[in-house]
Amino acid sequence: MDKKTKTACFTGHREYHLPTIEVKRRLSKHLDHLISRGIVYYGCGGAWGFDLLAAETVIEKKQMNPNVKLILVLPCRDQDKWWHPEHQDTYAYIKTHADKIVYTAETYSKGCMHRRNRHLVDCSDYCIALLEKHQGGTYYTFNYAMQHGLEVYNLADSNWSKTIEEDQHS
């Protein structure tokens, strides 16, 4: 089994409508399911919003299972330069708890976010998404993951838990 078959990535909006506590509950349940299947590497793009929540949740899972690894795939070294201080603090926290950090560019440039998103998908067999809008980077990444045959879970889907139930019965 190669590393890709043990790797999942995340994609999601910076701002979303579902309550954060519900997103966290769904995310935690999906992570537990994937970890039980031997998926131990989790790639995260580190953007504020869903990415930071996903990274924090992986860090919590690492405390219960030392085999779980957080890999940050960041678009550039100064991604958080203009962020709100609260988001910068969370970003600094996840960086100190990451098992590996990969930068797809040194500084911000046109296309660096796109390269980061493709890298996440290209190195994964699974994708956990929070897709509420059919536009933007999350929409692109979600479709890119589907086109490349990843097993994709959308936490915003009203049938979000069916994919786990179906998988457990197959």
Secondary structure, 3 states (H helix, E strand, C coil): CCHHHHEEEEEECCCCCCCHHHHHHHHHHHHHHHHHCCCCEEEECCCCCHHHHHHHHHHHHHHHCCCCEEEEEECCCCCCCCCCHHHHHHHHHHHHHCCEEEECCCCCCCCHHHHHHHHHHHCCCEEEEECCCCCHHHHHHHHHHHHCCCEEEECCCCCCCHHHHHHHHC
